[in-house]
């Protein structure tokens, strides 16, 4: 069964779960948890920018570390070191490579970053 087809937990619950691990750079993050967090931040920040640009900036700064943690955990889920996140520093190509890695399927079972969590 595809990870995105799990009906037992909502996208908002996945978002809350990812936000709850806001400074946890260890462990693994399944694709649905990561993408729920990453993609729900976009409309949240758009609405915040309509309300107030200053509020949007504060919210963006507040969500920055949780996003980094989610990216690192997602890289761990694909059996890559979290330090690969730094490839995004390379202009143009680095961000594309990082997105490619984040879209990779999870490694099933146990990898060097822990057990597979459902």
C-alpha positions, 0 to 999 in steps of 0.5 A, spaced: 500 500 500 502 506 498 504 511 504 499 517 501 493 512 501 493 511 508 486 513 510 487 513 518 490 519 519 488 526 516 493 531 513 492 536 518 494 530 523 500 529 519 502 536 519 501 537 527 505 531 528 511 534 524 510 540 527 510 537 534 517 534 532 520 541 531 527 540 534 527 533 532 533 532 527 533 524 529 529 519 526 525 518 520 519 522 517 515 518 512 513 522 505 506 524 507 508 527 514 513 531 510 509 533 504 503 535 509 508 539 513 511 542 507 505 544 503 501 546 508 506 551 510 505 555 503 497 557 504 499 558 511 504 563 509 500 566 504 494 568 508 499 570 513 502 575 508 495 578 506 494 579 514 500 582 515 507 582 512 510 583 519 506 577 521 508 573 515 515 574 516 515 572 524 511 566 522 516 564 516 522 564 522 518 560 527 517 555 521 524 555 519 527 550 524 521 545 524 522 545 516 529 544 517 528 538 522 523 535 517 527 535 511 533 532 515 528 526 518 525 525 510 533 524 508 534 519 514 528 516 511 531 515 504 537 513 508 541 519 507 545 523 512 541 530 514 548 533 512 545 532 504 540 538 506 546 543 505 546 541 497 541 546 497 546 551 498 548 550 490 545 555 486 539 552 481 542 545 481 542 544 489 535 545 490 533 541 484 537 535 487 534 536 494 527 535 491 529 529 487 531 526 494 525 528 498 521 525 493 524 518 493 520 512 496 522 510 503 527 505 505 522 499 508 524 496 514 530 498 518 536 503 516 542 506 519 537 512 522 532 507 525 526 503 524 521 504 519 515 507 522 508 507 520 
